[in-house]
Amino acid sequence: MRYVVEGSVRRGGSRVRITAQLIDALSGKHLWAQRYDRELQGVFAIQDDVTSSIVAVLPARIEAAATEAAARKKVDSLEAYDYLLRGKYYHHLYDAKANQEAEASFDRAIELDPRFAAAYAWKACTLGQARILGYRNPAPRLSEIARLAEAAARLDENNTECHRLMCRLALLDGLFAKSEYHLERAMAQNPNDPRLVVQRGINLTYLGDPVAAIPWIERAMRLDPFSAHHYYLDLVRALFMAGRATEAIGVLEPIEPNRFEHYALLAACWSTVGDTLAAQEAGRRALAMRPAFAIGSYLESSFAWKRPEDKARLRDALQKSGLPE
């Protein structure tokens, strides 16, 4: 047995504290720990809540440990699966050079095993990351990303990553029913995967129901607090669309920005609450991080809005901040 989960339960008055930790049984290293404080009302509800949280986070923690181990190995010792783990390690660094390293690792995995569905899916995801974050010039084409995702699906129609990617690709193209279909297929296999839970929130935002989206995104952040920093912009977007710009600013301001979109959305929020100076300052910071930023290309390169008035609302807020069209 390689990994062990252990924990304890303590009761104090009307509250209960549950602790859980994941241990590498070979090295004794602690890989993850979490504390859950709950009101002692509805024992079975507490059990279901904590169990779903633990089940959701464990695969990511085990995978992270495996990817770190794979990254430390010499390249000539790696087989296809090791290259997949290596690629995922680089992918999650969110860096232009690492993005290229990730693609090279997935290419090697595919070379070693041409029927390795996950390698195709993760290569598609890496190209999508490069496209969205501007890591390549010219940007990878959507047609190439779609080709890889479809190849992965042909090899393994039940691959969760394939359906997650195809959900996002369909949302980019404004194929809303197709996006929902693939999201449902993915969630049927792993309903507690934080990346799928947050995608439910993203879909709801772009489909025009940001109020319903917010609890899904917040749930994803609770399920995997280690990755919560990847989801906060999705939460801000939903809050903005729900008419809660002040709350969105409260989410953005304490966080150290690592993407131009942080400041672009902050500019939109400040515009909405009527602080022109703060909006203009946020706009300047967005341009400092992305000198080529333009409202039109930003909106067109992101997911499609089902309701034209939602897209127009965001465009208007960005224009008021002084960002270039």
C-alpha positions in Angstrom: 0.0 0.0 0.0 1.6 3.2 -1.2 -0.6 5.9 0.3 -2.5 6.0 3.6 -5.3 8.4 4.8 -5.6 8.8 8.5 -7.5 11.2 10.7 -9.3 11.9 14.0 -12.6 13.3 15.3 -13.0 15.6 18.3 -16.2 17.0 19.7 -16.5 20.2 21.7 -20.1 21.2 22.7 -22.2 21.5 19.6 -19.2 21.4 17.2 -17.1 18.7 15.8 -13.5 18.9 14.4 -12.4 16.3 11.9 -8.8 16.1 10.7 -7.5 14.1 7.8 -4.0 13.7 6.3 -2.5 11.8 3.4 0.8 10.0 4.0 3.3 8.4 1.6 3.7 5.0 3.3 7.1 4.4 1.7 8.7 7.7 2.8 6.5 8.7 5.7 6.1 12.1 4.1 2.9 14.1 4.7 1.4 15.0 1.4 -1.7 16.7 2.5 -3.7 17.7 5.6 -7.0 19.4 6.2 -9.2 20.3 9.1 -13.0 20.4 8.9 -15.0 22.3 11.6 -18.7 21.6 11.5 -21.8 22.1 13.6 -22.9 18.8 15.1 -26.3 18.7 13.4 -27.1 16.0 10.9 -24.3 13.4 11.4 -24.8 11.8 8.0 -24.8 15.2 6.2 -21.4 15.9 7.9 -20.1 12.5 6.9 -21.2 13.0 3.2 -19.8 16.5 3.1 -16.4 15.6 4.5 -16.1 12.4 2.5 -16.8 14.2 -0.8 -14.2 16.8 0.1 -11.6 14.3 0.9 -12.4 12.1 -2.1 -12.2 15.2 -4.4 -8.8 16.4 -3.2 -6.9 13.1 -2.8 -6.4 12.3 -6.6 -4.8 15.7 -7.1 -2.5 15.3 -4.1 -1.4 11.8 -5.1 -0.9 13.0 -8.7 1.1 16.0 -7.6 3.4 13.7 -5.6 3.8 11.4 -8.6 4.5 14.3 -11.0 7.2 15.7 -8.7 8.8 12.3 -8.6 8.6 11.9 -12.4 10.1 15.4 -12.9 13.1 14.4 -10.8 13.9 11.3 -12.9 16.3 11.3 -15.8 14.6 11.7 -19.1 16.0 8.5 -20.6 14.4 6.4 -17.8 10.9 7.6 -18.5 8.2 5.6 -20.3 5.0 6.9 -21.7 3.2 7.3 -18.4 6.2 9.0 -16.8 6.2 11.5 -19.7 2.5 12.2 -19.2 3.2 13.0 -15.5 6.2 15.1 -16.4 4.1 17.0 -18.9 1.3 17.6 -16.4 3.9 18.9 -13.9 5.1 21.5 -16.4 1.6 22.3 -17.5 0.6 23.3 -14.0 3.6 25.7 -13.6 1.7 28.2 -15.8 4.8 29.6 -17.5 5.5 30.0 -21.2 8.7 28.0 -21.2 7.2 25.3 -19.0 4.2 25.2 -21.4 6.5 24.2 -24.3 8.2 21.6 -22.0 4.8 20.2 -21.3 4.0 19.9 -25.0 7.3 18.2 -25.7 6.6 15.7 -22.9 3.2 14.8 -24.2 4.6 14.4 -27.7 7.1 12.0 -26.3 4.4 10.0 -24.5 2.4 9.8 -27.8 5.5 8.7 -29.6 6.0 5.9 -27.1 2.3 4.9 -27.1 0.3 6.2 -30.0 -2.9 5.0 -28.4 -2.4 6.9 -25.1 -5.6 8.9 -25.0 -4.7 11.0 -21.9 -1.5 12.2 -23.7 -3.5 13.6 -26.6 -6.0 15.2 -24.2 -3.3 16.9 -22.1 -1.5 18.1 -25.2 -4.7 19.7 -26.3 -5.1 21.2 -22.9 -1.5 22.6 -23.0 -2.1 24.2 -26.4 -5.3 25.7 -25.1 -3.4 27.1 -22.1 -0.9 28.7 -24.5 -3.7 30.2 -26.6 -5.6 31.7 -23.6 -2.5 33.0 -21.8 -0.7 34.2 -24.9 2.3 32.0 -24.5 2.8 31.4 -28.3 3.0 33.7 -31.3 1.2 32.7 -33.4 -1.3 31.2 -31.0 -2.2 27.5 -31.4 -5.2 27.1 -33.7 -8.5 25.9 -32.2 -8.7 23.4 -35.0 -5.5 21.7 -33.8 -6.7 21.6 -30.2 -10.0 20.2 -31.3 -8.3 17.5 -33.5 -6.2 16.3 -30.5 -9.3 16.2 -28.2 -11.3 14.3 -30.7 -8.4 11.9 -31.2 -8.3 11.3 -27.5 -12.0 10.7 -27.4 -11.8 8.1 -30.2 -9.2 6.2 -28.3 -11.1 6.4 -24.9 -14.6 7.7 -25.0 -14.8 7.6 -21.2 -11.7 9.7 -20.6 -12.8 12.5 -18.3 -10.2 14.9 -19.5 -11.4 14.5 -23.1 -14.9 15.5 -22.2 -13.7 18.4 -20.0 -11.7 19.7 -22.9 -14.5 19.2 -25.5 -16.9 21.0 -23.1 -14.5 24.0 -23.1 -13.9 23.9 -26.8 -17.6 23.9 -27.5 -18.1 26.8 -25.1 -15.5 28.8 -27.0 -17.4 28.1 -30.2 -20.8 29.1 -28.7 -22.0 25.5 -29.0 -23.8 25.6 -25.7 -25.8 22.3 -25.9 -22.6 20.4 -26.9 -20.7 22.0 -24.1 -23.3 20.9 -21.6 -23.4 17.4 -23.0 -19.6 16.9 -22.6 -19.7 18.5 -19.1 -22.4 16.1 -18.0 -20.5 13.1 -19.4 -17.4 14.2 -17.5 -19.3 14.9 -14.2 -21.1 11.5 -14.4 -17.7 9.9 -14.0 -16.3 12.2 -11.4 -18.8 14.6 -9.8 -16.4 15.7 -7.2 -13.5 16.7 -9.4 -12.9 20.4 -8.6 -12.0 21.2 -12.2 -15.4 19.9 -13.3 -17.2 21.6 -10.4 -15.6 24.9 -11.4 -16.4 24.3 -15.0 -20.1 23.9 -14.1 -19.8 27.4 -12.6 -18.1 28.7 -15.7 -20.7 27.3 -18.0 -23.5 28.8 -15.9 -21.8 32.2 -16.0 -21.5 32.2 -19.8 -25.0 30.7 -20.2 -26.5 33.6 -18.3 -27.0 32.4 -14.8 -24.1 33.8 -12.7 -26.1 33.7 -9.5 -26.3 29.9 -9.8 -22.6 29.8 -10.9 -21.2 31.4 -7.7 -21.8 28.5 -5.3 -20.3 26.0 -7.8 -17.1 27.9 -8.1 -16.9 28.5 -4.3 -17.4 24.7 -3.8 -14.5 24.0 -6.2 -12.3 26.3 -4.1 -13.3 24.4 -1.0 -12.8 21.0 -2.5 -9.3 21.8 -3.6 -7.9 24.7 -1.6 -4.4 24.0 -3.2 -5.8 25.0 -6.6 -8.2 27.8 -5.4 -5.9 30.5 -6.8 -6.7 29.1 -10.3 -10.4 29.6 -9.8 -10.7 33.1 -8.4 -11.0 34.9 -11.7 -13.9 32.6 -12.5 -15.5 33.6 -9.2 -14.9 37.3 -9.9 -16.4 37.1 -13.4 -19.5 35.4 -12.0 -19.8 38.0 -9.2 -19.5 40.9 -11.7 -22.2 39.4 -13.9 -24.4 38.9 -10.9 -24.3 42.6 -10.1 -21.9 42.1 -7.2 -18.9 44.1 -8.4 -18.0 45.4 -4.9 -17.7 41.8 -3.7 -15.6 41.0 -6.8 -13.2 43.8 -5.9 -12.9 42.3 -2.4 -11.8 39.0 -3.9 -9.3 40.6 -6.3 -7.6 43.2 -4.2 -5.8 40.9 -1.6 -4.5 38.5 -4.3 -1.1 38.9 -5.9 -1.9 39.1 -9.6 -0.1 36.8 -12.0 -2.3 37.4 -15.1 -3.3 40.6 -17.0 -7.0 39.5 -16.7 -6.8 40.1 -12.9 -6.4 43.9 -13.7 -8.8 43.8 -16.6 -11.6 42.5 -14.5 -10.6 44.8 -11.6 -10.9 47.7 -14.1 -14.3 46.6 -15.1 -15.5 46.2 -11.5 -14.2 49.7 -10.5 -15.9 51.2 -13.5 -19.2 49.5 -12.5 -19.1 50.9 -9.0 -18.2 54.4 -10.3 -14.6 54.8 -9.2 -13.0 56.1 -12.5 -9.6 56.7 -11.1 -9.2 53.2 -9.7 -10.6 51.8 -12.9 -8.0 53.7 -15.0 -5.2 52.6 -12.7 -6.2 49.0 -13.0 -6.4 49.4 -16.8 -2.9 50.8 -16.9 -1.7 47.8 -14.9 -3.4 45.4 -17.3 -1.7 47.1 -20.2 1.7 46.9 -18.4 1.3 43.1 -18.2 -0.2 42.8 -21.7 0.8 45.7 -23.9 -1.1 44.4 -26.9 -4.4 44.1 -24.9 -7.5 45.1 -26.8 -11.0 44.8 -25.5 -12.3 43.3 -28.8 -9.7 40.5 -29.1 -9.9 39.8 -25.3 -13.7 39.2 -25.6 -13.4 37.2 -28.8 -10.7 34.9 -27.5 -12.6 33.9 -24.4 -15.7 31.7 -24.0 -18.8 32.7 -25.9 -21.6 34.5 -24.1 -25.1 33.1 -24.7 -26.8 36.4 -24.0 -25.4 39.3 -26.1 -26.3 41.7 -23.3 -23.8 40.0 -20.9 -21.0 40.5 -23.4 -22.0 44.1 -24.0 -22.1 44.8 -20.3 -18.5 43.6 -19.8 -17.4 45.5 -22.9 -19.0 48.7 -21.7 -17.3 48.4 -18.2 -13.9 47.8 -19.8 -14.4 50.8 -22.2 -15.2 53.1 -19.3 -11.8 52.2 -17.7 -10.0 53.6 -20.7 -8.7 50.3 -22.0 -8.3 50.3 -25.8 -10.9 48.8 -28.0 
